[in-house]
Amino acid sequence: MKKLTALIFATILIMTVSAGFAEPIVIDGLTPREIDIHKAGLNPSADEMIAQGISPTTGRELSAIKVPEGFLNLAETEKYQPVMVQISNSQNGVGIKDDGSLYAYAPVNGSYADVVYEACQANGGGQTRMSMVFSDTIPDYVGFLRSTRLTHVRLRQEWNCVFCTSGYSSADVPAEWRAMGVKNPANGTEKDPGIAYVGDVGINKPWKKYVRRLKGTKTPDNEVFELAKIVENIVPADHVPANHTWKFTDELPEDGDPAEVIYVAFGNPYDTDSRLEYDESDNAYIRYVKVQNNPDQPYRESILQNPEDINERINGKLSYNVKLEGREPGEMITFSNVIVQGITMHWKGSSRPDPVLTGTGNADYFMGGRHIAGVWEREDYNSRTIFYGPDGNEIELQRGRTLIILMAYNNKGSQVSYE
């Protein structure tokens, strides 16, 4: 009997050790999945959800959301006006400053974003950008803003929301805006500003006084937008965003397989790749990135300490700046839902992204510490992307922030795995 017990114990020990050294499961993002889609229509409108006290973008109770002074609160305004902002991901948002401290490029007030898209910006996977959607809470300042490519124009279209960026690829973006019926920001006027606001477009634009640069911070990662003031003062009162609500649930998923850690590879371990670890206590994934000569760091926001607007003339030109006492890392930007949306990426002139964001493809969901394989579908660029589970029905998300990773599996080095 003792020998049998010892044998059983040894077998369990071997299995445990073997499991500890198991290779991560690599997602096959290219082979089409045989899922019979039960086409979903529109969910209840944002106004209907707000009337019930529920956020249309996060599923949270609006009354429970704390709002700092100077921010806009959807629970108070009751006006659904999401804003998509182009955010820098230089050095994965955790650069090293001249004094050796970290978080040089962390998103300003990024923890208030409801939905975050991450997409490859450079051929070869050496750079990504974040497109952050703010709705439940509109911060006073957001940044650091960077430029736009075709990817982000096509993402914005399904929300039909306000869009803020520091610049754009003139070779592609104006024509794409025109094709989608969006006013070119260069033509914006005081009475008719449109809904796309670009920092490097003329000084006379109505939103320009809310586009500011941090004093003493090097370009290009130093531009912030006063987002709450833009929404209050610039966005046309009659602008109606698209119905983009999702389904939410209070139940943890039971389908799929365990997924405590997700590995995301675009092609550069320090500038783009990341690891997301599930924290059961918060029911959320914490994003970690590599930093040279330092331990891995969690993805955090930047907090501006006592910002003060300064308008001054430099070389005869009016300049809008922000003076600070300093910057410090704030809350970790965690995600209740991580969606990996498999896409096809083409490149214009070998360097400008030209993704296919319509049709259908594989989608992988990480929620509640589990992985669920499904598919996505988007009929055209004016339609919302619908995410379907293995049963062919629209997936129900956990309440909270969602990260959507646009993963071009057809690009060399692009891979997602989990364990």
Secondary structure, DSSP 8 states (H G I E B T S, - for coil): -HHHHHHHHHHHHHHHHHHHT---EE---SS------------S-HHHHHHTTB-TTT--BGGG----TT-EEHHHH-----EEEEE--GGGG----TTS-S-SS--BTGGG-SEEEEEE-STTS--EEEEEEE-SEE-S-EE-B--B-HHHHHHHHHHT-EEEES-B-TTTHHHHHHHTT---GGG--SS---SEEETTS-TTSTTGGGEEEETT--SSTTEEE-HHHHHHHTS-TT--------EEESS---SSEE-SEEEEESS-TTTT-EEEEEETTTTEEEEEEEETTEEEEE-EEEEEES-EEEEEEETTEEEEEEE-SEEEEEEE--BSEEEEEEEEEEEETTTEEEEE-SEEEEEEEEETTEEEEEEEEESSTTS--EEE-TTSSB-EEESS-EEEEEEETTSTT-EEEE-
